[in-house]
Amino acid sequence: MISKVIFPREGERSVHGNVSFNPGYFERALSEANAADAGLALLHSHPDGRGWQNMSRDDINAECGNAGRVFGATKLPFVGLTMAGDGSWSGRFWMRTAPRTYERMDCGLVRVVGDVFGLHYYDGLLPAPKSTKAQIRTVASWGKKRQADLARLRVGIVGAGSVGGLIGEALARTGFEDVKVIDFDHIEEHNLDRLVYAERSNVGNLKATTLADRLQSVATGSNFHCEPVSVAVYEEEGFRKALDCDILLSCVDRPWGRHVLNLIAYAHLIPVIDGGIAVQTKSNGELRRADWRAHTCAPGQACMACLGQYSTGLVQTEREGLLDDPKYIEGLPAGHPLKARENVFAFSMSCASFQMMQLLNYALAPLGLAGPRPQMYHFVGGFLEKAEQIECEPDCAFREIVAKGDNCRYYVVGTRPSTKFEIKENDRLADHNPSPFRRFIKWLSRLLT
């Protein structure tokens, strides 16, 4: 991740038909990188170039010749990036393979995250897949190049519930070829009215594995692969698997998972397409309201916390296991979001469609327009709110960690809390005399709502 650009000052570069930098410029940049506990990248341009760029002898000497100094100062590999005249990026790492020996490792993809999602592939490492007969109408909608860009994206679905299952179906049929499904849960009978991929015979099976098998059977791509990851995204393995994706689809309904994905979107520059459904009923069981939304989380756009998709104050509550404690949930005030577990298949279909449209709009960038704005649909009244650009609050902590990666100093992973709550004598006593911590958590949750 590139977090800061250090421009040359007067006298720090020489223009002589070509351009070269002076030692003072390199030393200043290296000093700033070392002070920030960051690595160093060299960016240069090939104005007459088109597409992915090869390297000249001067390019190789400039990068390989300085790789040892960068590694010695930062303990990280030197990164080289080239921009062609048409705006295409190419990149490589200079890896230390032996003392004083550095070898070039080309990147398969340079991803540019902003208002528009830029995808720049090196065909030598990630060749464009051939479209199949099953994709004729899909390819006709946006062309072979855009289809090849989509197909090579590594997409992660976090949450294999009703919305996640529908999104997975859409990805597989659209021609995406590299998908991960991250979900630790099992299929239960009460899920069958909402999981498009599940049958009665699947009750008790892992959601991630069952969905992966389904997608493998319906995919239209010639080399489709779906990896099931049967852990939570806030566990170390799930977190690292999410970091191995180019874009993530958030289909979770708990604060801890959203908190982790929020950090990934900004600290690690992996865009997150989030969505959610809220249903409220009257005391007599009649529908009061049903709303669902979708939005893209990336630098320059509001994060999930600022959009109100989750409360950061409830993340620790979930880590303590209280959100799986029936006694704690019962103690929440009427109408609390954590009590709203209702959902139906039709609402999930619409929400999943909204998230897919956000993904396609962001990745395809039709007419070069900026990415999609947050969308909110109200079932009661049947209207879509006007999409507007929303930015994070001025004091939002996620604004300060953009592109900081593991150096963001936020530690969001942990162990999945136990879901077993047995009633014991001391538990009954605790109910009558709750601990100060439990009283504080209940007070805080009411305050935040």
Residue, then its C-alpha position, 0 to 999 in steps of 0.5 A: m500500500i502506498s500511503k504517501v507520495i514524496f515529491p522531488r524538490e528543487g535540485e533533487r532530480s536531473v532532466h536530460g531527455n530522460v530523468s534521473f534522481n539525485p542522491g539527496y532525494f533518495e536519502r530524504a525519502l529513505s529517511e522519511a520511510n524509516a521514521a514512519d516504520a514504512g517501506l519505500a517505493l520508486l514511481h516513474s513514468h513511461p509517457d509513450g508506453r501503453g499497458w503493462q511495462n517492461m524495464s529498461r537497463d536504466d530502470i533495472n539499475a536504478e531499482c536493483g542498485n538501491a534495493g540493498r539500502v532500502f532493505g537495510a534501512t526498512k527491513l522491507p523489499f524495495v518496490g518499483l512502479t511504472m505508469a504508462g502514458d495511458g495510465s496503466w500501472s505495473g509493479r514489482f518487488w525486489m526480494r533479498t534472496a542471498p546476502r547482497t543479492y536481490e531478485r525482481m518479482d513482478c506483480g500480477l496486479v496493481r490495484v488502485v483504490g479511490d473514486v474509481f477502482g483501477l485494475h492493472y494486470y500483468d498478463g504474463l502472470l495472470p493471463a486473461p481467461k477466455s470467455t465461455k459460451a455460457q457467458i456470451r450475453t454477459v460479455a456482450s454487456w461490457g466487452k471482453k476486456r472488462q469481463a477479463d478484469l472481473a474474472r481475474l479479481r479475487v473476491g471474498i464473501v464474508g458471511a454465507g447467509s441469505v445475502g451471501g449465498l445469493i451474491g455467491e450465485a451471482l458471482a459464479r454465474t457472472g464469470f468471476e473465477d476466484v472466490k473465497v467464502i468466509d463463514f464459521d457457522h453451520i446450516e440449521e433448519h430455520n435457515l432453509d427459508r433463506l439460503v438459496y444454496a441449501e437443502r434439507s439434506n444439508v442441515g448440520n453442514l458448514k455453510a462455507t463448504t456447502l456454498a462453495d460446492r454449490l458455486q462450483s456446480v453453477a459457475t460459468g468460468s472455465n477455471f472457477h475456484c471457490e475456497p471455503v474458509s470455515v472460521a470467522v473473519y475476526e479470527e486470525e485465519g479468517f482475517r488473513k484470508a480476507l487480506d488475500c482478496d482484491i475486494l470483499l463483500s460484507c454479508v455479516d450482521r454483527p459489529w465485530g465482523r463489520h469492525v474488522l472489515n472496516l479496518i481492512a477497507y481503509a488500512h489495507l486498501i481492500p474495498v468492502i461492499d457492505g449491505g444490511i437489512a433491518v426489519q421491524t414488526k408491531s407487537n401484534g406481529e404485523l410488519r412496521r418497516a423493512d429497509w435495506r442498504a448497500h454501500t462501498c467502503a473505500p478511502g474517500q467514502a464514509c466507513m461503516a461506523c460513520l454510516g451507522q451500520y454498526s456501533t464500535g461500542l458493541v464490538q467489545t460486547e461481542r468479544e465478551g460473548l454477551l451478544d450470544d447470551p440470551k439473558y443479555i439480549e432479553g435485557l436490551p430495550a424494545g426495538h434494539p437492533l440486536k433484537a431484530r433477527e427477522n428477514v425473508f428471502a425476498f428482502s435478501m434478494s433485493c439487498a444482494s442485488f444492490q451489493m452486486m450493482q455496487l460491485l459492478n459499478y465500482a469495478l467496471a467504472p462505466l463511462g469512467l464515472a466515480g464509484p457508486r454512492p450509498q443506497m437505501y431502499h424502503f420497502v414500506g412506501g417503495f422508494l429509494e433514497k437519493a444517493e449522495q456522497i457521504e464522507c467520514e466524520p472529522d474525528c473518525a479514527f479510520r481516516e487516520i489509518v488509510a494505507k497503514g496496513d499492519n502498522c495501523r496499530y489496531y489489533v482487531v482479531g481474537t478468539r471466537p466467543s463461546t456460545k454456550f450459556e448454562i444456567k448455574e446457581n452463581d449465574r442466578l445470583a449474578d442476575h440479581n446482583p449484576s457485576p459493574f461491568r455488565r451494568f456498564i455494558k447494558w447502560l452503554s448499549r442503551l446510550l448508543t441506541 
